[in-house]
Amino acid sequence: MKKIFLKDIAQELNLSKTAVSLVLNNRGDENKISKETQKRILDFAKKNNYRPNQMARGLSLGKSETIGLIVPNISDIFYAKIAHFIELKAKEFGYNVVFSSSNEDAAIEKELIYSMLNRQVDGLIIASTQKNRADILKLKEANFPFVLIDRYYPDIKTNYVIVDNLGGTKNMTSHLLKNGRKKIGFISIKSELDALLQRRLGYELALSENGFEIENDHIKELDLFHYQNEMKVAIKDMVQKENGVDAIVFTTHYLAASGLRELKLLNIEVPGKVAIISFDELGAFDLVDPPITASKQPVDAMGNEAVEILVNEIDKNNSKIENERVLQTELLIRKSCGV
């Protein structure tokens, strides 16, 4: 079937393009277009399978009906899940989602922000590198609707949805202590991201509040792009030396998976000799041997709430009141801690 356009409907029905456009955009009544004419237009459009040009429709309404999503790595299962729930929720409100990855590069993130603005997205959801303070401030000053997700700028008042990183890691470490572990290691990514800094603080608070000293040689921070090679050295150093650790807190799911692999290669019994626990959940953590105890992030709620806040901002034409949501994690107890 030949694709028809708005001008074709107008010509066929001997009406103006303006009248046809108003009816197809549900504005016939307010513009005093007769019910009979509205019915003729709608019936003809349906019969001929008319589909509006969404960009043109968006421009006429002042909207593109599109949301931009920028994350560090869309292939990371954590961000892939968030993107999935954002897309589902956005569809409920009639929005499409455009995805992009910054690869933890501030320059790429900046480029993506302006690229999406040029595409006339109605709003942005950003898991920021936290190195683009100036551009976040520009969005805020321009009253452009946006929500930060997973990561935020603590000193800038913005809309954000994050999890309680400190509380989650504190609970993880406390769980190990309650189960008799006394020399607990900590493996994270070398980064200035507030989320990772908060996770380290949660680990340290749990130790100090329970009367344990913080041992610097029990803390390892690895390079994001070389963590698998560095994990080999970190695990050996932690478990094979005198006064080695009897448990390890991993701050991400991919670090936990890598750490378990290295422990097995060294024939270190888990949890017999070393217990492990992960911040964040990987889909297969309940299937590996042993199943890994993890602090699960509510990715569904994160995605849903980010969209709800953003759509509210778009519809209210940029509210001056920021929405700040801090969600709690859930500790999923499995056998990697000996329980």
ROVO-47705 format. One record per residue (C-alpha): residue number from 1; residue in one letter; x, y, z. Coordinates in nm, 3 decimals. Example, Ala and Ser with C-alpha at 12.3 -4.5 7.8 and 13.67 -1.06 7.14 Angstrom:
<atoms>
<atom n="1" res="A" xx="1.230" yy="-0.450" zz="0.780"/>
<atom n="2" res="S" xx="1.367" yy="-0.106" zz="0.714"/>
</atoms>
This chain:
<atoms>
<atom n="1" res="M" xx="0.000" yy="0.000" zz="0.000"/>
<atom n="2" res="K" xx="0.131" yy="0.342" zz="-0.097"/>
<atom n="3" res="K" xx="0.226" yy="0.560" zz="0.199"/>
<atom n="4" res="I" xx="0.003" yy="0.865" zz="0.227"/>
<atom n="5" res="F" xx="0.088" yy="1.200" zz="0.378"/>
<atom n="6" res="L" xx="-0.111" yy="1.469" zz="0.549"/>
<atom n="7" res="K" xx="-0.129" yy="1.671" zz="0.226"/>
<atom n="8" res="D" xx="-0.285" yy="1.369" zz="0.049"/>
<atom n="9" res="I" xx="-0.564" yy="1.349" zz="0.306"/>
<atom n="10" res="A" xx="-0.629" yy="1.722" zz="0.272"/>
<atom n="11" res="Q" xx="-0.639" yy="1.701" zz="-0.107"/>
<atom n="12" res="E" xx="-0.862" yy="1.393" zz="-0.118"/>
<atom n="13" res="L" xx="-1.115" yy="1.537" zz="0.127"/>
<atom n="14" res="N" xx="-1.093" yy="1.891" zz="-0.010"/>
<atom n="15" res="L" xx="-0.984" yy="2.030" zz="0.326"/>
<atom n="16" res="S" xx="-0.696" yy="2.246" zz="0.442"/>
<atom n="17" res="K" xx="-0.380" yy="2.080" zz="0.572"/>
<atom n="18" res="T" xx="-0.422" yy="2.282" zz="0.892"/>
<atom n="19" res="A" xx="-0.765" yy="2.133" zz="0.959"/>
<atom n="20" res="V" xx="-0.641" yy="1.781" zz="0.893"/>
<atom n="21" res="S" xx="-0.338" yy="1.833" zz="1.118"/>
<atom n="22" res="L" xx="-0.550" yy="1.966" zz="1.404"/>
<atom n="23" res="V" xx="-0.786" yy="1.669" zz="1.391"/>
<atom n="24" res="L" xx="-0.505" yy="1.412" zz="1.371"/>
<atom n="25" res="N" xx="-0.345" yy="1.576" zz="1.675"/>
<atom n="26" res="N" xx="-0.670" yy="1.556" zz="1.875"/>
<atom n="27" res="R" xx="-0.728" yy="1.930" zz="1.860"/>
<atom n="28" res="G" xx="-1.042" yy="1.932" zz="1.646"/>
<atom n="29" res="D" xx="-1.289" yy="2.018" zz="1.922"/>
<atom n="30" res="E" xx="-1.091" yy="2.308" zz="2.063"/>
<atom n="31" res="N" xx="-1.065" yy="2.454" zz="1.712"/>
<atom n="32" res="K" xx="-1.439" yy="2.414" zz="1.647"/>
<atom n="33" res="I" xx="-1.404" yy="2.163" zz="1.364"/>
<atom n="34" res="S" xx="-1.735" yy="1.984" zz="1.316"/>
<atom n="35" res="K" xx="-1.777" yy="1.628" zz="1.440"/>
<atom n="36" res="E" xx="-1.872" yy="1.521" zz="1.089"/>
<atom n="37" res="T" xx="-1.549" yy="1.660" zz="0.942"/>
<atom n="38" res="Q" xx="-1.341" yy="1.507" zz="1.219"/>
<atom n="39" res="K" xx="-1.500" yy="1.169" zz="1.151"/>
<atom n="40" res="R" xx="-1.429" yy="1.196" zz="0.776"/>
<atom n="41" res="I" xx="-1.062" yy="1.271" zz="0.844"/>
<atom n="42" res="L" xx="-1.015" yy="0.999" zz="1.105"/>
<atom n="43" res="D" xx="-1.198" yy="0.736" zz="0.901"/>
<atom n="44" res="F" xx="-0.996" yy="0.816" zz="0.589"/>
<atom n="45" res="A" xx="-0.667" yy="0.810" zz="0.784"/>
<atom n="46" res="K" xx="-0.752" yy="0.474" zz="0.939"/>
<atom n="47" res="K" xx="-0.871" yy="0.321" zz="0.613"/>
<atom n="48" res="N" xx="-0.550" yy="0.424" zz="0.436"/>
<atom n="49" res="N" xx="-0.320" yy="0.325" zz="0.725"/>
<atom n="50" res="Y" xx="-0.194" yy="0.679" zz="0.775"/>
<atom n="51" res="R" xx="0.110" yy="0.705" zz="1.005"/>
<atom n="52" res="P" xx="0.222" yy="1.052" zz="1.114"/>
<atom n="53" res="N" xx="0.577" yy="1.176" zz="1.072"/>
<atom n="54" res="Q" xx="0.677" yy="1.164" zz="1.438"/>
<atom n="55" res="M" xx="0.948" yy="1.429" zz="1.407"/>
<atom n="56" res="A" xx="0.717" yy="1.670" zz="1.229"/>
<atom n="57" res="R" xx="0.442" yy="1.594" zz="1.479"/>
<atom n="58" res="G" xx="0.684" yy="1.652" zz="1.763"/>
<atom n="59" res="L" xx="0.788" yy="1.988" zz="1.623"/>
<atom n="60" res="S" xx="0.427" yy="2.096" zz="1.583"/>
<atom n="61" res="L" xx="0.357" yy="2.004" zz="1.943"/>
<atom n="62" res="G" xx="0.691" yy="2.133" zz="2.070"/>
<atom n="63" res="K" xx="0.794" yy="1.772" zz="2.141"/>
<atom n="64" res="S" xx="0.986" yy="1.494" zz="1.969"/>
<atom n="65" res="E" xx="0.836" yy="1.232" zz="2.205"/>
<atom n="66" res="T" xx="1.190" yy="1.100" zz="2.250"/>
<atom n="67" res="I" xx="1.406" yy="1.061" zz="2.561"/>
<atom n="68" res="G" xx="1.784" yy="1.037" zz="2.545"/>
<atom n="69" res="L" xx="1.968" yy="0.788" zz="2.769"/>
<atom n="70" res="I" xx="2.345" yy="0.810" zz="2.821"/>
<atom n="71" res="V" xx="2.519" yy="0.535" zz="3.020"/>
<atom n="72" res="P" xx="2.885" yy="0.435" zz="3.056"/>
<atom n="73" res="N" xx="2.845" yy="0.100" zz="2.881"/>
<atom n="74" res="I" xx="2.515" yy="-0.031" zz="2.745"/>
<atom n="75" res="S" xx="2.663" yy="-0.383" zz="2.720"/>
<atom n="76" res="D" xx="2.721" yy="-0.394" zz="3.098"/>
<atom n="77" res="I" xx="2.437" yy="-0.606" zz="3.235"/>
<atom n="78" res="F" xx="2.361" yy="-0.350" zz="3.508"/>
<atom n="79" res="Y" xx="2.310" yy="-0.066" zz="3.262"/>
<atom n="80" res="A" xx="2.142" yy="-0.295" zz="3.010"/>
<atom n="81" res="K" xx="1.880" yy="-0.379" zz="3.274"/>
<atom n="82" res="I" xx="1.831" yy="-0.015" zz="3.364"/>
<atom n="83" res="A" xx="1.791" yy="0.072" zz="2.996"/>
<atom n="84" res="H" xx="1.534" yy="-0.206" zz="2.957"/>
<atom n="85" res="F" xx="1.317" yy="-0.075" zz="3.239"/>
<atom n="86" res="I" xx="1.356" yy="0.284" zz="3.121"/>
<atom n="87" res="E" xx="1.240" yy="0.184" zz="2.775"/>
<atom n="88" res="L" xx="0.937" yy="-0.005" zz="2.909"/>
<atom n="89" res="K" xx="0.832" yy="0.281" zz="3.136"/>
<atom n="90" res="A" xx="0.890" yy="0.544" zz="2.868"/>
<atom n="91" res="K" xx="0.658" yy="0.357" zz="2.631"/>
<atom n="92" res="E" xx="0.381" yy="0.379" zz="2.891"/>
<atom n="93" res="F" xx="0.407" yy="0.757" zz="2.860"/>
<atom n="94" res="G" xx="0.433" yy="0.751" zz="2.481"/>
<atom n="95" res="Y" xx="0.806" yy="0.815" zz="2.454"/>
<atom n="96" res="N" xx="1.077" yy="0.640" zz="2.257"/>
<atom n="97" res="V" xx="1.431" yy="0.610" zz="2.397"/>
<atom n="98" res="V" xx="1.759" yy="0.677" zz="2.219"/>
<atom n="99" res="F" xx="2.057" yy="0.495" zz="2.379"/>
<atom n="100" res="S" xx="2.426" yy="0.587" zz="2.377"/>
<atom n="101" res="S" xx="2.739" yy="0.482" zz="2.570"/>
<atom n="102" res="S" xx="3.006" yy="0.722" zz="2.695"/>
<atom n="103" res="N" xx="3.264" yy="0.447" zz="2.763"/>
<atom n="104" res="E" xx="3.348" yy="0.635" zz="3.084"/>
<atom n="105" res="D" xx="3.493" yy="0.914" zz="2.868"/>
<atom n="106" res="A" xx="3.393" yy="1.268" zz="2.967"/>
<atom n="107" res="A" xx="3.457" yy="1.405" zz="2.617"/>
<atom n="108" res="I" xx="3.231" yy="1.143" zz="2.461"/>
<atom n="109" res="E" xx="2.963" yy="1.209" zz="2.721"/>
<atom n="110" res="K" xx="2.973" yy="1.582" zz="2.643"/>
<atom n="111" res="E" xx="2.948" yy="1.510" zz="2.270"/>
<atom n="112" res="L" xx="2.652" yy="1.278" zz="2.328"/>
<atom n="113" res="I" xx="2.467" yy="1.536" zz="2.537"/>
<atom n="114" res="Y" xx="2.489" yy="1.797" zz="2.262"/>
<atom n="115" res="S" xx="2.418" yy="1.543" zz="1.990"/>
<atom n="116" res="M" xx="2.096" yy="1.445" zz="2.163"/>
<atom n="117" res="L" xx="2.000" yy="1.806" zz="2.216"/>
<atom n="118" res="N" xx="2.048" yy="1.861" zz="1.844"/>
<atom n="119" res="R" xx="1.816" yy="1.565" zz="1.782"/>
<atom n="120" res="Q" xx="1.560" yy="1.757" zz="1.987"/>
<atom n="121" res="V" xx="1.503" yy="1.498" zz="2.258"/>
<atom n="122" res="D" xx="1.250" yy="1.614" zz="2.515"/>
<atom n="123" res="G" xx="1.468" yy="1.516" zz="2.809"/>
<atom n="124" res="L" xx="1.778" yy="1.326" zz="2.916"/>
<atom n="125" res="I" xx="1.857" yy="1.049" zz="3.164"/>
<atom n="126" res="I" xx="2.231" yy="1.038" zz="3.232"/>
<atom n="127" res="A" xx="2.457" yy="0.798" zz="3.423"/>
<atom n="128" res="S" xx="2.739" yy="1.049" zz="3.423"/>
<atom n="129" res="T" xx="3.115" yy="1.005" zz="3.425"/>
<atom n="130" res="Q" xx="3.102" yy="1.272" zz="3.700"/>
<atom n="131" res="K" xx="3.361" yy="1.467" zz="3.501"/>
<atom n="132" res="N" xx="3.116" yy="1.691" zz="3.315"/>
<atom n="133" res="R" xx="3.017" yy="1.931" zz="3.588"/>
<atom n="134" res="A" xx="3.012" yy="2.232" zz="3.352"/>
<atom n="135" res="D" xx="2.773" yy="2.068" zz="3.106"/>
<atom n="136" res="I" xx="2.541" yy="1.945" zz="3.380"/>
<atom n="137" res="L" xx="2.528" yy="2.300" zz="3.512"/>
<atom n="138" res="K" xx="2.446" yy="2.428" zz="3.161"/>
<atom n="139" res="L" xx="2.154" yy="2.185" zz="3.138"/>
<atom n="140" res="K" xx="2.033" yy="2.302" zz="3.477"/>
<atom n="141" res="E" xx="2.071" yy="2.671" zz="3.394"/>
<atom n="142" res="A" xx="1.885" yy="2.620" zz="3.066"/>
<atom n="143" res="N" xx="1.600" yy="2.450" zz="3.256"/>
<atom n="144" res="F" xx="1.630" yy="2.151" zz="3.024"/>
<atom n="145" res="P" xx="1.458" yy="1.843" zz="3.172"/>
<atom n="146" res="F" xx="1.710" yy="1.581" zz="3.285"/>
<atom n="147" res="V" xx="1.758" yy="1.318" zz="3.553"/>
<atom n="148" res="L" xx="2.085" yy="1.170" zz="3.675"/>
<atom n="149" res="I" xx="2.074" yy="0.796" zz="3.741"/>
<atom n="150" res="D" xx="2.313" yy="0.573" zz="3.940"/>
<atom n="151" res="R" xx="2.563" yy="0.861" zz="3.963"/>
<atom n="152" res="Y" xx="2.514" yy="1.223" zz="4.056"/>
<atom n="153" res="Y" xx="2.699" yy="1.541" zz="4.154"/>
<atom n="154" res="P" xx="2.659" yy="1.576" zz="4.532"/>
<atom n="155" res="D" xx="2.724" yy="1.952" zz="4.526"/>
<atom n="156" res="I" xx="2.477" yy="2.031" zz="4.245"/>
<atom n="157" res="K" xx="2.102" yy="2.035" zz="4.307"/>
<atom n="158" res="T" xx="1.956" yy="1.813" zz="4.037"/>
<atom n="159" res="N" xx="1.698" yy="1.542" zz="3.985"/>
<atom n="160" res="Y" xx="1.859" yy="1.205" zz="4.055"/>
<atom n="161" res="V" xx="1.786" yy="0.841" zz="4.132"/>
<atom n="162" res="I" xx="2.066" yy="0.652" zz="4.305"/>
<atom n="163" res="V" xx="2.107" yy="0.370" zz="4.556"/>
<atom n="164" res="D" xx="2.241" yy="0.382" zz="4.909"/>
<atom n="165" res="N" xx="2.594" yy="0.274" zz="4.822"/>
<atom n="166" res="L" xx="2.733" yy="0.337" zz="5.169"/>
<atom n="167" res="G" xx="2.452" yy="0.154" zz="5.347"/>
<atom n="168" res="G" xx="2.461" yy="-0.138" zz="5.106"/>
<atom n="169" res="T" xx="2.833" yy="-0.204" zz="5.148"/>
<atom n="170" res="K" xx="2.814" yy="-0.147" zz="5.522"/>
<atom n="171" res="N" xx="2.547" yy="-0.417" zz="5.544"/>
<atom n="172" res="M" xx="2.758" yy="-0.653" zz="5.332"/>
<atom n="173" res="T" xx="3.065" yy="-0.609" zz="5.552"/>
<atom n="174" res="S" xx="2.859" yy="-0.639" zz="5.871"/>
<atom n="175" res="H" xx="2.712" yy="-0.965" zz="5.739"/>
<atom n="176" res="L" xx="3.062" yy="-1.109" zz="5.700"/>
<atom n="177" res="L" xx="3.159" yy="-0.995" zz="6.050"/>
<atom n="178" res="K" xx="2.846" yy="-1.151" zz="6.201"/>
<atom n="179" res="N" xx="2.943" yy="-1.480" zz="6.040"/>
<atom n="180" res="G" xx="3.283" yy="-1.486" zz="6.205"/>
<atom n="181" res="R" xx="3.506" yy="-1.328" zz="5.941"/>
<atom n="182" res="K" xx="3.772" yy="-1.107" zz="6.096"/>
<atom n="183" res="K" xx="4.015" yy="-1.015" zz="5.817"/>
<atom n="184" res="I" xx="3.802" yy="-0.872" zz="5.542"/>
<atom n="185" res="G" xx="3.954" yy="-0.750" zz="5.217"/>
<atom n="186" res="F" xx="3.808" yy="-0.495" zz="4.978"/>
<atom n="187" res="I" xx="3.849" yy="-0.489" zz="4.600"/>
<atom n="188" res="S" xx="3.720" yy="-0.200" zz="4.392"/>
<atom n="189" res="I" xx="3.792" yy="0.003" zz="4.080"/>
<atom n="190" res="K" xx="4.034" yy="0.294" zz="4.100"/>
<atom n="191" res="S" xx="3.798" yy="0.587" zz="4.051"/>
<atom n="192" res="E" xx="3.672" yy="0.917" zz="4.185"/>
<atom n="193" res="L" xx="3.311" yy="0.815" zz="4.125"/>
<atom n="194" res="D" xx="3.107" yy="0.902" zz="4.431"/>
<atom n="195" res="A" xx="2.931" yy="0.564" zz="4.423"/>
<atom n="196" res="L" xx="3.259" yy="0.375" zz="4.461"/>
<atom n="197" res="L" xx="3.390" yy="0.616" zz="4.724"/>
<atom n="198" res="Q" xx="3.070" yy="0.561" zz="4.922"/>
<atom n="199" res="R" xx="3.108" yy="0.184" zz="4.896"/>
<atom n="200" res="R" xx="3.457" yy="0.203" zz="5.038"/>
<atom n="201" res="L" xx="3.333" yy="0.427" zz="5.318"/>
<atom n="202" res="G" xx="3.058" yy="0.177" zz="5.401"/>
<atom n="203" res="Y" xx="3.317" yy="-0.101" zz="5.426"/>
<atom n="204" res="E" xx="3.542" yy="0.108" zz="5.650"/>
<atom n="205" res="L" xx="3.255" yy="0.218" zz="5.875"/>
<atom n="206" res="A" xx="3.142" yy="-0.140" zz="5.932"/>
<atom n="207" res="L" xx="3.493" yy="-0.240" zz="6.038"/>
<atom n="208" res="S" xx="3.554" yy="0.058" zz="6.266"/>
<atom n="209" res="E" xx="3.211" yy="0.041" zz="6.430"/>
<atom n="210" res="N" xx="3.277" yy="-0.325" zz="6.515"/>
<atom n="211" res="G" xx="3.619" yy="-0.256" zz="6.665"/>
<atom n="212" res="F" xx="3.836" yy="-0.367" zz="6.371"/>
<atom n="213" res="E" xx="4.128" yy="-0.170" zz="6.231"/>
<atom n="214" res="I" xx="4.131" yy="-0.075" zz="5.865"/>
<atom n="215" res="E" xx="4.429" yy="-0.252" zz="5.704"/>
<atom n="216" res="N" xx="4.549" yy="-0.065" zz="5.396"/>
<atom n="217" res="D" xx="4.709" yy="-0.378" zz="5.253"/>
<atom n="218" res="H" xx="4.365" yy="-0.541" zz="5.260"/>
<atom n="219" res="I" xx="4.232" yy="-0.278" zz="5.017"/>
<atom n="220" res="K" xx="4.295" yy="-0.307" zz="4.643"/>
<atom n="221" res="E" xx="4.177" yy="-0.065" zz="4.375"/>
<atom n="222" res="L" xx="4.217" yy="-0.190" zz="4.018"/>
<atom n="223" res="D" xx="4.226" yy="-0.019" zz="3.680"/>
<atom n="224" res="L" xx="3.889" yy="-0.036" zz="3.503"/>
<atom n="225" res="F" xx="4.037" yy="-0.147" zz="3.173"/>
<atom n="226" res="H" xx="4.294" yy="-0.393" zz="3.313"/>
<atom n="227" res="Y" xx="4.119" yy="-0.530" zz="3.619"/>
<atom n="228" res="Q" xx="4.129" yy="-0.894" zz="3.507"/>
<atom n="229" res="N" xx="4.509" yy="-0.902" zz="3.490"/>
<atom n="230" res="E" xx="4.543" yy="-0.697" zz="3.808"/>
<atom n="231" res="M" xx="4.296" yy="-0.927" zz="3.986"/>
<atom n="232" res="K" xx="4.545" yy="-1.215" zz="3.966"/>
<atom n="233" res="V" xx="4.803" yy="-1.014" zz="4.160"/>
<atom n="234" res="A" xx="4.550" yy="-0.869" zz="4.404"/>
<atom n="235" res="I" xx="4.403" yy="-1.208" zz="4.500"/>
<atom n="236" res="K" xx="4.744" yy="-1.370" zz="4.543"/>
<atom n="237" res="D" xx="4.861" yy="-1.082" zz="4.761"/>
<atom n="238" res="M" xx="4.550" yy="-1.093" zz="4.976"/>
<atom n="239" res="V" xx="4.517" yy="-1.465" zz="5.041"/>
<atom n="240" res="Q" xx="4.864" yy="-1.619" zz="5.014"/>
<atom n="241" res="K" xx="5.066" yy="-1.395" zz="5.241"/>
<atom n="242" res="E" xx="5.086" yy="-1.428" zz="5.618"/>
<atom n="243" res="N" xx="4.786" yy="-1.266" zz="5.785"/>
<atom n="244" res="G" xx="4.586" yy="-1.310" zz="5.464"/>
<atom n="245" res="V" xx="4.219" yy="-1.220" zz="5.443"/>
<atom n="246" res="D" xx="3.936" yy="-1.461" zz="5.522"/>
<atom n="247" res="A" xx="3.674" yy="-1.267" zz="5.324"/>
<atom n="248" res="I" xx="3.658" yy="-1.020" zz="5.034"/>
<atom n="249" res="V" xx="3.407" yy="-0.748" zz="4.955"/>
<atom n="250" res="F" xx="3.382" yy="-0.678" zz="4.580"/>
<atom n="251" res="T" xx="3.227" yy="-0.347" zz="4.477"/>
<atom n="252" res="T" xx="3.092" yy="-0.460" zz="4.137"/>
<atom n="253" res="H" xx="2.948" yy="-0.779" zz="3.990"/>
<atom n="254" res="Y" xx="3.224" yy="-0.813" zz="3.730"/>
<atom n="255" res="L" xx="3.495" yy="-0.783" zz="3.998"/>
<atom n="256" res="A" xx="3.324" yy="-1.055" zz="4.202"/>
<atom n="257" res="A" xx="3.307" yy="-1.288" zz="3.901"/>
<atom n="258" res="S" xx="3.672" yy="-1.225" zz="3.820"/>
<atom n="259" res="G" xx="3.777" yy="-1.267" zz="4.183"/>
<atom n="260" res="L" xx="3.598" yy="-1.600" zz="4.221"/>
<atom n="261" res="R" xx="3.768" yy="-1.728" zz="3.907"/>
<atom n="262" res="E" xx="4.113" yy="-1.637" zz="4.042"/>
<atom n="263" res="L" xx="4.040" yy="-1.796" zz="4.380"/>
<atom n="264" res="K" xx="3.943" yy="-2.119" zz="4.206"/>
<atom n="265" res="L" xx="4.259" yy="-2.113" zz="3.993"/>
<atom n="266" res="L" xx="4.459" yy="-2.088" zz="4.315"/>
<atom n="267" res="N" xx="4.259" yy="-2.376" zz="4.468"/>
<atom n="268" res="I" xx="4.137" yy="-2.148" zz="4.746"/>
<atom n="269" res="E" xx="3.820" yy="-2.294" zz="4.894"/>
<atom n="270" res="V" xx="3.521" yy="-2.060" zz="4.889"/>
<atom n="271" res="P" xx="3.374" yy="-2.008" zz="5.144"/>
<atom n="272" res="G" xx="3.585" yy="-2.248" zz="5.350"/>
<atom n="273" res="K" xx="3.901" yy="-2.038" zz="5.349"/>
<atom n="274" res="V" xx="3.778" yy="-1.714" zz="5.194"/>
<atom n="275" res="A" xx="3.419" yy="-1.588" zz="5.184"/>
<atom n="276" res="I" xx="3.315" yy="-1.348" zz="4.908"/>
<atom n="277" res="I" xx="3.035" yy="-1.097" zz="4.868"/>
<atom n="278" res="S" xx="2.940" yy="-0.867" zz="4.582"/>
<atom n="279" res="F" xx="2.783" yy="-0.525" zz="4.551"/>
<atom n="280" res="D" xx="2.536" yy="-0.576" zz="4.267"/>
<atom n="281" res="E" xx="2.392" yy="-0.892" zz="4.126"/>
<atom n="282" res="L" xx="2.489" yy="-1.078" zz="3.811"/>
<atom n="283" res="G" xx="2.218" yy="-1.294" zz="3.657"/>
<atom n="284" res="A" xx="2.415" yy="-1.616" zz="3.708"/>
<atom n="285" res="F" xx="2.530" yy="-1.554" zz="4.067"/>
<atom n="286" res="D" xx="2.276" yy="-1.806" zz="4.196"/>
<atom n="287" res="L" xx="2.405" yy="-2.069" zz="3.951"/>
<atom n="288" res="V" xx="2.783" yy="-2.054" zz="4.003"/>
<atom n="289" res="D" xx="2.965" yy="-2.271" zz="4.256"/>
<atom n="290" res="P" xx="2.930" yy="-2.149" zz="4.520"/>
<atom n="291" res="P" xx="2.633" yy="-1.917" zz="4.464"/>
<atom n="292" res="I" xx="2.748" yy="-1.563" zz="4.543"/>
<atom n="293" res="T" xx="2.594" yy="-1.348" zz="4.815"/>
<atom n="294" res="A" xx="2.515" yy="-1.009" zz="4.665"/>
<atom n="295" res="S" xx="2.365" yy="-0.671" zz="4.742"/>
<atom n="296" res="K" xx="2.101" yy="-0.638" zz="4.472"/>
<atom n="297" res="Q" xx="2.030" yy="-0.296" zz="4.327"/>
<atom n="298" res="P" xx="1.663" yy="-0.221" zz="4.242"/>
<atom n="299" res="V" xx="1.726" yy="-0.158" zz="3.871"/>
<atom n="300" res="D" xx="1.355" yy="-0.176" zz="3.791"/>
<atom n="301" res="A" xx="1.268" yy="0.095" zz="4.042"/>
<atom n="302" res="M" xx="1.568" yy="0.303" zz="3.934"/>
<atom n="303" res="G" xx="1.456" yy="0.301" zz="3.572"/>
<atom n="304" res="N" xx="1.088" yy="0.352" zz="3.649"/>
<atom n="305" res="E" xx="1.142" yy="0.641" zz="3.888"/>
<atom n="306" res="A" xx="1.389" yy="0.815" zz="3.658"/>
<atom n="307" res="V" xx="1.132" yy="0.813" zz="3.376"/>
<atom n="308" res="E" xx="0.848" yy="0.926" zz="3.601"/>
<atom n="309" res="I" xx="1.053" yy="1.220" zz="3.729"/>
<atom n="310" res="L" xx="1.164" yy="1.315" zz="3.378"/>
<atom n="311" res="V" xx="0.818" yy="1.299" zz="3.222"/>
<atom n="312" res="N" xx="0.682" yy="1.505" zz="3.510"/>
<atom n="313" res="E" xx="0.953" yy="1.765" zz="3.443"/>
<atom n="314" res="I" xx="0.871" yy="1.771" zz="3.072"/>
<atom n="315" res="D" xx="0.496" yy="1.802" zz="3.131"/>
<atom n="316" res="K" xx="0.533" yy="2.067" zz="3.400"/>
<atom n="317" res="N" xx="0.765" yy="2.268" zz="3.175"/>
<atom n="318" res="N" xx="1.065" yy="2.238" zz="3.406"/>
<atom n="319" res="S" xx="0.973" yy="2.238" zz="3.773"/>
<atom n="320" res="K" xx="1.210" yy="2.423" zz="4.004"/>
<atom n="321" res="I" xx="1.181" yy="2.153" zz="4.272"/>
<atom n="322" res="E" xx="1.438" yy="1.875" zz="4.239"/>
<atom n="323" res="N" xx="1.348" yy="1.513" zz="4.300"/>
<atom n="324" res="E" xx="1.621" yy="1.331" zz="4.490"/>
<atom n="325" res="R" xx="1.564" yy="0.957" zz="4.531"/>
<atom n="326" res="V" xx="1.795" yy="0.724" zz="4.726"/>
<atom n="327" res="L" xx="1.683" yy="0.361" zz="4.698"/>
<atom n="328" res="Q" xx="1.783" yy="0.073" zz="4.922"/>
<atom n="329" res="T" xx="1.963" yy="-0.242" zz="4.815"/>
<atom n="330" res="E" xx="1.858" yy="-0.596" zz="4.908"/>
<atom n="331" res="L" xx="2.110" yy="-0.845" zz="5.049"/>
<atom n="332" res="L" xx="2.066" yy="-1.183" zz="4.878"/>
<atom n="333" res="I" xx="2.232" yy="-1.435" zz="5.108"/>
<atom n="334" res="R" xx="2.388" yy="-1.736" zz="4.938"/>
<atom n="335" res="K" xx="2.661" yy="-1.991" zz="5.008"/>
<atom n="336" res="S" xx="2.969" yy="-1.784" zz="4.921"/>
<atom n="337" res="C" xx="2.967" yy="-1.645" zz="5.275"/>
<atom n="338" res="G" xx="2.933" yy="-1.986" zz="5.438"/>
<atom n="339" res="V" xx="2.563" yy="-1.951" zz="5.516"/>
</atoms>
